[in-house]
Amino acid sequence: MKKSEMVQIITLLAGNYEDIANKSQTQREMMLNTWQECLGDLDYNLVLQAVKKTIIESPYPPTIHEVRKNAIEEKVADELQS
């Protein structure tokens, strides 16, 4: 995933979770860099779906672990259906 795509993911999260929206610019940059390092190997659409799933299911911002787990589960489910 490209960094510009990760910016879209973080923006989506900030639009849905006040804790993320209220972070300082430095904190958001650190979050962006960390998420890119930990999730950048995954496909943008998989991560987007995983984040949307969390937004629907939880009032709390997702962790990298939750997003990665949901993305991998989605990928495995897609592969099993193919």
N, C-alpha and C positions, 0 to 999 in steps of 0.2 A: 504494500500500500504506500502511496505517495504521502509526503508530509502534508500537502494541501488537502488531501482527503481526510487525514487525521484532524486537521483544523476543522473540517466540517463536522466530524464526530464530536469533538469537544464543544463546538458551537451548539450542536443539538443537545448535548448534555447540559450546557449552561442555560439553555432555554427552558429546560425542564426541572432543573434542580438549583435552588437558590444558593446552596452551599458552594456550588461551582461558579455560579454567576458572580458571587461576591468575592471571589479570589482576586488578589492583586495581580497586576500584569506579570510580575516575576513568578508568582505561584502558578499562573496559567501557562507560562512558558515552560516551567519545570514539569508541569503535568503533561503538556504536549510532548515534550522530549521523552519523558518516561514512557508514556503510552506508545509513542512511535517505536521506541526501542523494544518494548515488550509485545506489541501487537503488529508491528510493521510487516512481519512476514506473512500475515494473513490477508486474504482478499478483502477489499473494501466492502463489498456487498455483504459478505459474511459478518463482518464486524458491525456494520450498520444494522443488520437484522438482529444481531445479538443485543445491541444497545437498545433498539426499539422494544425488544422483548422485555428487557429489564425495566424500561420506562413504564410499560404497561403493567408489569407485575409488582413493582416495588416503589414505595414512596422515597426510598433512599438511593443515592447515587451508586452505580455499580463499581465494583473493584475491577482491576485488570483481570484478576483470576476469574471472576464471574463472566466477564465479557469473553475471555478466551475459551472458557469451558462451554458457554452457550454457542459460540461460533464453531467450535470443533464438533459439538453434538449436532448442529445443523448440517455441517459438512458430511458427517457420517450418515445422517438420515437421508440426505440427498443422494449419496453414493449407493445406499441400499435400495433406493427407489429406482435407480437407473438400470 
